[in-house]
Amino acid sequence: MAHTAGAALRLGVDEAKFDAIWEFRTSALYSEAERVALDFAIAAAAQPNDVTDKLMDRMKQHWSEGQIVEIAATVALFGFMNRWNDSMATPLEEEPIEVGEKHLAGKGWTVGKHTG
């Protein structure tokens, strides 16, 4: 979470919008396209996978087939990296720790076993 959070902020996601991620379904800062993409990411990352036909239909209202493939690939790649890094207790660098403590700790994030 901390690496992705830092990247999002570096790539220009507004800090207020980022901090509202936990309320993306109701926040006026998120478009319907963003909401459905986030719902898709959560469902695609769930075990077992929770992407339904209805959710895919919602995705197709806002995203092209190529964009949906890219979103799914990103979810899959990050799922692999998260499982690898969590299993190996990969230490976090200073920047993601700072971002995590500032933006994620209030919702339960901790550096945990990734302290090095």
C-alpha positions in Angstrom: 0.0 0.0 0.0 2.7 2.5 0.9 4.6 2.1 -2.4 1.5 2.5 -4.4 0.4 5.5 -2.3 3.7 7.2 -2.8 3.6 6.6 -6.5 0.0 8.0 -6.8 1.0 11.2 -5.0 4.2 11.6 -7.1 2.2 11.1 -10.3 -0.2 13.9 -9.4 -3.1 12.5 -7.5 -4.4 15.3 -5.4 -3.7 14.7 -1.7 -7.3 15.4 -0.7 -8.5 12.9 -3.2 -6.0 10.4 -2.1 -7.0 10.8 1.5 -10.6 10.2 0.5 -9.8 6.8 -1.1 -11.5 5.0 1.8 -14.7 6.7 0.9 -14.4 6.5 -2.9 -17.9 5.1 -3.3 -19.4 8.3 -1.8 -16.8 11.0 -2.2 -17.6 13.7 -4.8 -13.8 13.7 -5.6 -14.3 10.4 -7.5 -16.0 10.0 -10.9 -18.3 7.0 -11.6 -15.5 5.6 -13.9 -13.0 5.7 -11.0 -15.5 4.2 -8.6 -16.2 1.2 -10.8 -12.5 0.7 -11.5 -11.8 0.6 -7.8 -14.7 -1.8 -7.2 -13.3 -3.9 -10.0 -9.8 -3.8 -8.4 -11.2 -4.9 -5.1 -13.2 -7.7 -6.6 -10.4 -8.9 -8.8 -8.0 -9.0 -5.8 -10.5 -10.9 -3.6 -10.0 -14.6 -2.8 -12.0 -16.1 -4.4 -12.2 -13.7 -7.3 -15.4 -11.6 -7.0 -15.7 -10.0 -10.5 -19.3 -10.6 -11.6 -21.0 -10.2 -15.0 -22.8 -7.1 -13.5 -19.5 -5.6 -12.4 -17.9 -6.2 -15.8 -20.9 -4.6 -17.5 -20.4 -1.5 -15.3 -16.7 -1.5 -16.3 -17.6 -1.6 -20.0 -19.8 1.5 -19.6 -16.7 3.5 -18.7 -13.6 1.7 -20.0 -12.5 0.2 -23.3 -11.6 -3.5 -23.5 -7.9 -2.5 -23.7 -8.2 -0.4 -20.6 -10.0 -3.2 -18.7 -7.2 -5.5 -19.6 -4.6 -3.0 -18.3 -6.5 -2.5 -15.0 -6.8 -6.3 -14.6 -3.1 -6.8 -15.4 -2.2 -4.1 -12.8 -4.3 -5.8 -10.2 -2.7 -9.2 -11.0 0.8 -7.8 -11.0 0.4 -6.0 -7.7 -1.3 -9.0 -6.2 1.9 -11.0 -7.1 4.2 -8.3 -5.7 2.2 -7.9 -2.5 2.3 -11.7 -1.9 6.0 -11.9 -2.6 7.0 -8.9 -0.5 4.7 -9.9 2.4 6.1 -13.5 2.3 9.7 -12.4 2.2 9.1 -9.5 4.6 10.8 -7.1 2.2 12.0 -4.0 4.0 10.3 -0.7 3.1 12.4 2.3 2.1 12.1 5.6 4.0 9.7 7.3 1.5 7.0 4.6 1.5 7.2 4.4 5.3 6.7 8.2 5.6 3.8 8.1 3.1 2.2 5.2 4.9 2.5 6.8 8.3 1.0 10.1 7.0 -1.8 8.8 4.8 -2.5 5.2 5.7 -1.8 4.7 9.4 -5.1 6.3 10.4 -6.9 3.4 8.7 -4.8 0.6 10.3 -1.7 0.5 8.1 1.6 -0.3 9.9 5.1 -1.0 8.6 4.8 -4.4 10.4 7.4 -6.9 9.5 8.8 -4.7 6.7 11.1 -2.6 9.0 14.3 -4.3 7.7 
